[in-house]
């Protein structure tokens, strides 16, 4: 792990460079499994009922909303690794999800935003879901974050006392923990310990609750985030808050005040709770008079998880019709637009002209280089980056985003992590297509394309009709696509890349008391 301490000596001269007077604060809010169409303002022209995201809608209207914004991958761990490093999984080695049994995580020679900002004097906090390794040096407290409060992985990776909505049903922990057998039979001991461990809640390096109550989790993390902002504001210290919410990932569970608050069932109730969380953070910035000094960037780690039926979100018009006709669905885990085109906006009063809708092709990869640029610090050397510094877009409203954007296979069969889909302007090319599991359990047939399947998104957002391969348009674009993929492969070969460690071990699963299979920290002393 490299902390790049030399960044701390670099002096920020905002008046002469960017036009801002002090080191800005950063709040990055990452939703989980939130579809492009779950964001009310994105669907305002088609909405028939009240939006479940009024707070987010307001912030987006008062800032810059992105309509062509993408997660760097379409599953949890690789998306988060790319956001925090500005690099695709083919470079970081994070190509699919880590599990509760994972002994490792994001490689230690990869550098996070927090590891760069912390030596500059920034207070750094990761609050919410981590999912990039929870053992030893892979824990967020060892990855540049001064403070951590949250879950080590997804909420469906451990039993809870209030499991909420899930398909298949997420089993709750028993009311009383199973008794650890004193019998000499190894089989009986194994049976007692095979009960899934409760979902652990960490504060820094310590498990403070297990199993976690998801019903109260949003309130807890909101309180912790507010307290962090209050403390840093009182100390006049710049801060970086990475708020990675568990909304809208199943299981869904909300505080009682949000139950039946929406006309869209439990999913809508959960959206409203998430909206409240972000609104509370924004209100805190305003009340402390630091909102003009704080950039707030909101987005999601990937699109909706259609397999979860009524507990899944909405990808808007990005439905992948061609894939639907082949079977399966075109959302989370796939490289279809519904898998990775996500909500996105930046809110920064007095620095960003309000009420802007921007159609630049952008990505969560861009968060890393943009925040570092605004902090007036260089990118860590000796490695290549896939993100771009977009602070000029935030300043001017320019639509000059990525000319080429690569989408890795994040889980729908095939070679996991490989870049097999390419966005080039308004064209999108697939060297491999596959569908994710649909609500009815069906799956799409995986198909390889020696000559890419090519769609023109500017006139076919639903990805229904591939361009005829013999057409002049297809021939011209396919040459450019082949060239872009070749360039990426050559670049990766020359780069400082990492091989991901996905080794598993039973000892890696976090438990506050090894003698209690369910690890009930809040009922039993560890």
VOGU-3710 file (C-alpha; in Angstrom, 3 decimals, decimal comma):
1> xxxxxxxxxx> 0,000/0,000/0,000  1,395/3,353/-1,044  0,321/6,529/0,703  2,263/8,980/-1,452  3,159/11,268/1,435  4,895/13,666/-0,915  1,476/14,944/-1,989  1,169/16,659/1,364  3,759/19,303/0,506  1,954/20,529/-2,604
11> xxxxxxxxxx> 0,396/23,958/-2,116  -3,037/24,862/-3,401  -3,364/28,266/-5,116  -7,030/28,411/-6,075  -7,170/32,066/-6,978  -4,616/31,672/-9,742  -5,594/28,192/-10,942  -9,151/26,935/-10,552  -10,746/30,049/-9,106  -11,662/28,490/-5,744
21> xxxxxxxxxx> -10,284/29,891/-2,507  -9,623/26,819/-0,352  -9,254/23,054/-0,421  -12,753/21,773/-1,217  -14,562/19,113/0,764  -15,812/16,035/-1,094  -18,878/13,896/-0,436  -19,296/10,925/-2,772  -22,622/9,141/-2,314  -22,832/5,718/-3,955
31> xxxxxxxxxx> -26,218/4,001/-4,123  -26,388/0,237/-4,584  -28,320/-1,390/-7,468  -30,169/1,845/-8,268  -31,423/1,993/-11,833  -31,304/5,017/-14,130  -35,095/5,102/-14,038  -35,327/5,024/-10,231  -34,118/8,624/-10,186  -37,338/10,631/-10,402
41> xxxxxxxxxx> -35,967/13,545/-12,400  -34,662/11,158/-15,083  -38,217/9,947/-15,684  -40,038/13,225/-15,083  -41,404/13,365/-18,616  -42,915/9,881/-18,270  -43,923/9,827/-14,605  -47,552/9,163/-13,750  -47,117/9,254/-9,963  -45,171/11,330/-7,459
51> xxxxxxxxxx> -41,385/10,862/-7,455  -39,886/8,837/-4,613  -36,674/10,901/-4,808  -37,781/14,527/-4,241  -34,637/15,436/-2,303  -32,322/13,995/-4,938  -34,376/15,661/-7,661  -33,932/19,043/-5,978  -30,168/18,631/-5,573  -29,853/17,576/-9,212
61> xxxxxxxxxx> -31,845/20,626/-10,344  -29,590/22,868/-8,291  -26,487/21,248/-9,764  -25,474/19,368/-12,891  -27,316/16,170/-13,827  -25,689/13,643/-16,152  -27,872/11,632/-18,531  -25,097/9,434/-20,006  -23,284/8,456/-16,807  -21,952/4,923/-16,251
71> xxxxxxxxxx> -20,647/2,705/-13,507  -17,240/1,244/-14,309  -18,619/-2,281/-13,886  -22,026/-3,814/-13,316  -21,427/-5,601/-10,005  -20,432/-4,376/-6,557  -16,730/-4,998/-5,894  -15,285/-4,166/-9,338  -17,418/-1,034/-9,575  -16,235/0,206/-6,175
81> xxxxxxxxxx> -12,603/-0,618/-6,868  -12,740/1,390/-10,085  -14,415/4,372/-8,433  -11,773/4,550/-5,705  -8,787/4,031/-8,043  -9,847/5,412/-11,443  -8,817/2,108/-13,042  -10,690/-0,748/-14,693  -10,656/-4,259/-13,249  -8,286/-5,476/-15,983
91> xxxxxxxxxx> -5,694/-3,285/-14,237  -6,632/-3,619/-10,533  -7,425/-7,343/-10,659  -10,870/-6,735/-9,090  -13,082/-8,411/-11,686  -15,946/-9,837/-9,607  -17,336/-9,741/-6,091  -15,442/-10,635/-2,950  -17,296/-12,887/-0,499  -17,451/-13,143/3,304
101> xxxxxxxxxx> -14,838/-15,911/2,980  -12,395/-13,811/0,946  -9,003/-13,499/2,593  -7,955/-10,528/0,449  -9,487/-7,567/-1,370  -8,397/-4,583/-3,442  -4,667/-5,175/-3,992  -2,385/-3,252/-1,681  -0,381/-1,755/-4,540  -3,516/-0,013/-5,804
111> xxxxxxxxxx> -4,084/3,494/-4,456  -7,458/4,807/-3,265  -8,690/8,405/-3,299  -8,413/8,418/0,498  -4,776/7,321/0,400  -3,975/10,350/-1,725  -6,084/12,912/0,147  -5,207/11,869/3,695  -1,547/13,035/3,552  -2,823/16,412/2,297
121> xxxxxxxxxx> -4,551/16,957/5,630  -7,986/15,688/4,624  -10,088/13,833/7,166  -11,382/10,725/5,397  -14,337/8,494/6,220  -15,928/5,462/4,584  -19,472/5,034/5,862  -21,798/2,309/4,589  -20,872/-0,690/2,460  -17,204/-1,485/1,717
131> xxxxxxxxxx> -16,963/-4,820/-0,176  -13,273/-4,514/-1,065  -11,814/-6,797/1,582  -12,333/-6,895/5,343  -9,326/-8,817/6,656  -6,103/-7,250/7,919  -4,591/-4,682/5,536  -7,608/-4,799/3,198  -9,893/-3,197/5,784  -10,855/0,435/4,939
141> xxxxxxxxxx> -8,948/1,784/7,961  -5,808/0,520/6,224  -6,779/1,956/2,828  -6,542/5,631/3,678  -9,772/6,074/5,633  -9,380/7,563/9,108  -12,846/6,362/10,058  -15,071/3,472/8,991  -18,620/2,643/9,991  -20,531/0,070/8,024
151> xxxxxxxxxx> -20,844/-3,346/6,476  -17,861/-5,278/5,092  -19,887/-6,602/2,144  -23,427/-6,784/0,741  -26,427/-6,941/3,055  -27,533/-10,308/1,645  -24,253/-11,987/2,637  -25,234/-12,597/6,249  -28,399/-13,285/8,215  -30,177/-10,479/10,066
161> xxxxxxxxxx> -32,897/-10,259/12,683  -35,129/-8,366/10,238  -34,277/-9,724/6,789  -36,659/-7,566/4,771  -37,658/-8,355/1,217  -35,676/-10,707/-0,955  -36,200/-13,400/-3,566  -35,341/-16,040/-2,557  -36,198/-15,164/1,016  -33,261/-13,989/3,104
171> xxxxxxxxxx> -33,359/-16,109/6,257  -33,420/-14,312/9,574  -31,120/-15,382/12,379  -32,808/-17,602/14,981  -34,309/-15,821/17,977  -31,758/-17,549/20,182  -28,348/-18,577/18,905  -27,727/-22,245/18,335  -25,895/-23,825/21,228  -22,311/-24,698/20,449
181> xxxxxxxxxx> -22,177/-28,455/20,885  -19,942/-29,860/23,637  -20,173/-33,261/22,059  -17,007/-34,889/20,844  -18,550/-35,666/17,482  -16,790/-33,552/14,850  -19,919/-33,857/12,722  -22,131/-32,263/15,365  -19,677/-29,399/15,854  -19,577/-28,860/12,121
191> xxxxxxxxxx> -23,367/-28,815/11,969  -23,638/-26,254/14,767  -21,054/-23,972/13,177  -22,495/-24,244/9,682  -25,293/-21,814/10,560  -24,727/-18,626/8,497  -23,084/-15,927/10,559  -24,967/-12,748/11,257  -24,232/-9,650/9,210  -21,460/-7,737/11,044
201> xxxxxxxxxx> -21,443/-3,977/11,587  -18,015/-2,417/12,012  -16,889/0,792/13,619  -13,274/1,111/12,580  -11,630/-2,285/13,229  -14,190/-3,546/15,746  -17,466/-5,368/15,151  -19,988/-3,404/17,207  -23,164/-5,281/16,269  -23,901/-8,728/14,863
211> xxxxxxxxxx> -26,363/-9,536/13,408  -26,992/-6,020/12,140  -30,488/-4,591/12,222  -31,079/-3,398/8,672  -34,206/-1,610/9,850  -32,037/0,856/11,773  -28,913/0,819/9,621  -29,790/3,856/7,475  -30,435/5,984/10,551  -27,190/4,855/12,137
221> xxxxxxxxxx> -25,015/5,608/9,132  -26,742/8,972/8,618  -25,998/9,949/12,213  -22,367/8,881/11,821  -22,003/10,826/8,575  -23,548/13,971/10,100  -21,261/13,707/13,121  -18,196/13,309/10,885  -19,108/16,437/8,898  -19,810/18,398/12,094
231> xxxxxxxxxx> -16,467/17,426/13,617  -14,417/18,347/10,554  -16,305/21,586/10,009  -15,701/22,614/13,617  -12,003/21,840/13,172  -11,907/23,728/9,831  -10,391/20,639/8,281  -11,126/19,592/4,683  -12,836/16,222/4,458  -13,611/13,383/2,078
241> xxxxxxxxxx> -16,736/11,388/2,927  -17,360/8,226/0,929  -20,976/7,340/1,760  -21,718/3,956/0,184  -25,354/3,171/0,887  -26,896/-0,302/1,036  -30,000/1,063/-0,734  -31,327/-0,361/-3,135  -29,699/-3,756/-2,667  -31,840/-6,555/-1,259
251> xxxxxxxxxx> -32,805/-7,353/1,407  -34,931/-4,234/1,667  -35,643/-2,959/5,164  -36,539/0,562/6,248  -37,176/2,457/9,447  -40,856/2,321/10,494  -41,434/5,946/9,487  -40,878/5,040/5,826  -43,116/1,972/5,738  -46,012/2,605/3,307
261> xxxxxxxxxx> -44,632/6,063/2,523  -44,590/5,352/-1,226  -47,157/4,306/-3,812  -44,592/1,843/-5,193  -44,464/-0,739/-2,418  -41,443/-1,695/-0,389  -39,009/-0,711/-3,107  -40,503/2,789/-3,191  -40,376/3,004/0,613  -36,666/2,184/0,486
271> xxxxxxxxxx> -36,074/4,791/-2,229  -37,703/7,378/0,008  -35,482/6,418/2,922  -32,391/6,708/0,713  -33,622/10,099/-0,465  -33,949/11,180/3,170  -30,375/10,085/3,928  -28,883/12,185/1,122  -31,183/15,139/1,873  -30,067/15,037/5,520
281> xxxxxxxxxx> -26,409/15,160/4,488  -27,075/18,115/2,158  -29,043/19,930/4,867  -26,169/19,401/7,301  -23,721/20,990/4,871  -26,079/23,949/4,543  -26,681/24,353/8,280  -22,921/24,324/8,937  -22,356/26,856/6,145  -19,944/24,559/4,291
291> xxxxxxxxxx> -22,115/23,615/1,303  -20,357/26,198/-0,898  -17,060/24,539/-0,006  -18,307/20,987/-0,594  -18,727/19,059/-3,826  -21,395/16,345/-3,520  -21,324/13,656/-6,218  -24,176/11,144/-6,341  -24,341/7,964/-8,427  -24,883/4,171/-8,222
301> xxxxxxxxxx> -22,552/1,177/-8,378  -24,566/-0,508/-11,154  -28,073/-0,876/-12,529  -31,052/-2,750/-11,042  -31,012/-6,442/-10,136  -33,970/-7,671/-12,201  -33,798/-11,172/-10,752  -35,345/-9,729/-7,572  -38,666/-8,984/-9,302  -40,787/-6,379/-7,472
311> xxxxxxxxxx> -37,820/-5,625/-5,205  -35,746/-4,546/-8,200  -35,426/-1,100/-9,744  -36,042/0,473/-13,116  -33,505/0,911/-15,907  -35,691/3,447/-17,702  -35,590/3,186/-21,506  -32,361/1,144/-21,421  -33,987/-2,274/-21,561  -31,713/-4,182/-23,977
321> xxxxxxxxxx> -34,504/-5,406/-26,258  -32,158/-7,462/-28,432  -31,052/-9,429/-25,364  -34,614/-9,788/-24,087  -35,526/-11,487/-27,358  -32,640/-13,938/-26,780  -33,659/-14,586/-23,165  -32,699/-13,304/-19,737  -32,561/-9,647/-18,813  -30,234/-6,762/-19,635
331> xxxxxxxxxx> -29,535/-5,250/-16,219  -27,071/-5,846/-13,352  -24,087/-8,127/-14,202  -24,440/-7,414/-17,938  -22,777/-4,848/-20,197  -26,109/-3,762/-21,678  -26,971/-0,136/-20,921  -29,341/-1,183/-18,143  -26,443/-2,837/-16,323  -24,210/0,192/-16,045
341> xxxxxxxxxx> -25,976/3,415/-17,137  -26,819/4,892/-13,744  -28,084/8,098/-12,116  -25,451/10,777/-11,698  -25,231/14,399/-10,635  -22,871/16,853/-8,963  -24,117/19,496/-6,535  -21,796/22,365/-5,586  -23,479/25,728/-4,911  -21,724/28,848/-6,279
351> xxxxxxxxxx> -19,266/26,687/-8,250  -21,610/24,836/-10,590  -24,263/26,671/-12,539  -27,627/25,240/-11,381  -30,279/23,545/-13,471  -27,901/21,957/-15,966  -28,509/18,689/-17,785  -25,342/17,353/-19,345  -25,167/14,565/-21,942  -21,385/14,036/-21,826
361> xxxxxxxxxx> -20,274/10,383/-21,788  -18,928/10,030/-18,238  -18,111/7,295/-15,731  -17,494/6,593/-12,059  -13,888/6,159/-13,225  -13,783/9,955/-13,517  -14,375/10,600/-9,814  -10,788/9,704/-8,820  -8,923/12,027/-11,241  -11,466/14,842/-10,850
371> xxxxxxxxxx> -11,303/15,012/-7,062  -7,518/14,876/-7,132  -7,437/17,668/-9,687  -9,704/19,813/-7,524  -7,415/19,113/-4,558  -4,519/20,271/-6,774  -2,610/17,021/-6,530  -1,175/14,837/-9,282  -2,279/11,297/-10,042  -0,138/8,589/-8,442
381> xxxxxxxxxx> 2,663/7,757/-10,901  3,728/4,538/-12,643  0,276/3,421/-13,717  -2,368/4,187/-16,318  -5,860/5,505/-15,596  -9,163/4,939/-17,348  -10,941/7,914/-15,813  -10,641/11,507/-16,945  -10,540/14,806/-15,070  -13,945/16,381/-15,718
391> xxxxxxxxxx> -13,698/19,497/-13,540  -13,763/21,636/-16,697  -17,104/20,037/-17,602  -18,392/20,957/-14,149  -17,187/24,539/-14,655  -18,305/25,154/-18,212  -21,068/22,631/-18,898  -19,090/21,214/-21,816  -20,289/17,898/-23,242  -16,764/16,766/-24,180
401> xxxxxxxxxx> -16,678/13,503/-22,228  -15,045/10,182/-23,089  -14,507/9,443/-26,749  -14,187/5,756/-25,880  -15,509/3,933/-22,801  -14,837/0,266/-22,088  -17,307/-1,996/-20,257  -15,956/-5,165/-18,575  -17,865/-8,415/-18,211  -18,837/-8,391/-14,539
411> xxxxxxxxxx> -20,641/-11,670/-14,117  -22,974/-12,784/-16,897  -20,923/-15,852/-17,907  -17,849/-15,857/-20,129  -14,442/-14,437/-19,239  -15,143/-12,423/-16,102  -13,353/-9,079/-16,122  -12,574/-9,098/-19,833  -13,468/-5,968/-21,800  -15,891/-7,249/-24,423
421> xxxxxxxxxx> -18,131/-4,209/-24,897  -17,041/-0,804/-26,148  -18,797/2,533/-26,286  -17,473/4,800/-29,032  -19,383/8,071/-29,267  -23,033/7,145/-29,726  -22,134/3,665/-30,968  -21,871/0,589/-28,795  -20,175/-2,640/-29,844  -20,507/-6,125/-28,303
431> xxxxxxxxxx> -17,987/-8,896/-28,890  -19,985/-11,054/-26,493  -23,610/-10,894/-25,427  -25,329/-12,606/-22,518  -28,342/-12,002/-20,335  -28,618/-11,951/-16,575  -31,155/-14,100/-14,763  -34,654/-12,661/-15,169  -37,442/-12,520/-12,595  -38,924/-15,752/-13,981
441> xxxxxxxxxx> -35,577/-17,543/-13,619  -34,761/-17,608/-17,330  -31,236/-16,848/-18,517  -29,977/-15,529/-21,830  -27,835/-17,644/-24,112  -24,222/-16,491/-24,240  -23,060/-15,597/-27,745  -19,637/-14,685/-29,090  -19,390/-12,224/-31,976  -16,204/-12,325/-34,043
451> xxxxxxxxxx> -17,501/-9,207/-35,737  -19,127/-7,024/-33,089  -22,826/-6,499/-32,695  -23,145/-2,737/-33,186  -25,925/-0,395/-32,003  -26,444/3,319/-32,619  -27,710/4,570/-29,253  -28,643/8,026/-30,499  -31,532/6,466/-32,423  -31,936/3,137/-30,607
461> xxxxxxxxxx> -31,600/3,611/-26,829  -33,362/0,312/-26,148  -30,629/-1,561/-28,081  -33,150/-3,405/-30,210  -31,758/-3,293/-33,746  -28,068/-3,940/-34,478  -26,641/-2,234/-37,548  -26,567/-4,416/-40,688  -23,047/-5,789/-40,959  -22,767/-5,056/-44,653
471> xxxxxxxxxx> -23,707/-1,399/-44,329  -21,253/1,428/-44,873  -21,987/2,756/-41,374  -21,192/-0,601/-39,808  -17,938/-1,083/-41,706  -16,656/2,373/-40,803  -17,464/1,996/-37,107  -16,272/-1,604/-36,725  -12,775/-0,567/-37,857  -12,673/2,091/-35,161
481> xxxxxxxxxx> -13,954/-0,380/-32,554  -11,283/-2,972/-33,440  -8,616/-0,275/-33,204  -9,860/0,930/-29,797  -9,828/-2,588/-28,354  -6,314/-3,223/-29,712  -5,114/0,011/-28,143  -6,553/-0,963/-24,756  -4,918/-4,394/-24,818  -1,545/-2,872/-25,697
491> xxxxxxxxxx> -1,924/-0,275/-22,974  -2,780/-2,877/-20,340  0,210/-5,005/-21,365  2,517/-2,040/-20,730  0,805/-1,007/-17,494  1,466/-1,756/-13,837  -1,394/-4,211/-13,379  -2,444/-6,516/-10,552  -3,688/-10,076/-10,406  -6,687/-10,314/-8,090
501> xxxxxxxxxx> -6,518/-12,605/-5,072  -9,863/-14,371/-4,622  -8,681/-17,069/-2,224  -11,236/-18,235/0,361  -10,813/-19,457/3,930  -13,349/-20,169/6,672  -11,335/-18,060/9,118  -11,875/-15,003/6,917  -15,570/-14,709/7,720  -15,908/-11,944/10,322
511> xxxxxxxxxx> -17,343/-12,972/13,676  -17,112/-11,160/16,987  -17,341/-14,363/19,034  -16,121/-17,597/17,514  -18,020/-19,625/20,109  -21,420/-18,376/18,955  -22,429/-19,391/15,432  -24,571/-16,290/14,957  -22,172/-13,891/16,717  -24,781/-11,833/18,552
521> xxxxxx> -22,623/-8,965/19,767  -25,573/-6,913/20,950  -26,903/-9,751/23,105  -23,771/-11,597/24,132  -20,389/-10,349/25,195  -17,610/-11,140/22,745
//
